[in-house]
Amino acid sequence: MSQSRESTQEPILPALCTEAQHRLGRTLRSFYERTVDGQPIPLDQVDLLLRLRHRERELQRQR
């Protein structure tokens, strides 16, 4: 038995107006700044960033 075309299509969600998008963006940015932005970078991630930077410099010297 085949499904009708209507049942296989994904529902169309309403778009947010510009004002709602801006308000949502400000709220998310504020939440991020209060929680994640003030946290120190874990040492394993610092190590990874330093190794990536070192590799970038090696590649630049080879050019």
N, C-alpha and C positions, 0 to 999 in steps of 0.2 A: 504494500500500500504506500503510495507516495504522499509526501506532505504538500500542503498547498503552499504557494509562493509567500503568502502572508506570514505563515508560521515559521518560515526559515529566515526571514529578514530580521536583522537586529533592530531593536526599537530605537527611534530617533530621540535623543535627549535634548531638552531645551538648552539654548545657549545662554550664558550669563551676560548680562548687560555690562558695559564698560565700568560703570560705578561699582558694581558687585565684584568685578575682577580686581579693581584697584583696592577695594576694601579687604578682600580675601588676601591679596598680596601683602598689604601692610600688616595684617594679622599674622600671617605665616612668618614674615620677616621679623616681627616683634618676638614671636615665640622662639624662633631660631636664635635670635640675639640673646635672649634670656637663658636659654638652655645650652645649646651646643657651642655657640661662638665664644663663650667665656671659658671653655674647658681647655686644658693644656693638650697638646698633641701627644699621643702615646709614643713612648720611646721606640717601639718597633716601627712605627710609621715615620718617625724622624730618621731612623736608620735607612729605611727604604728611600726616602726623599734624598738623603745624602748620596746613596749609591747611584740613584738615577742621575743626579747632578754630575757626579764624577764621570759616569758613562757619557753624558752629553759632552763634557769637556774633552774626553778622549776622542770622541767622534769629530769634534770641531778641529782638533789638532791634526787629525789624519787628512783633512781636506787640503 
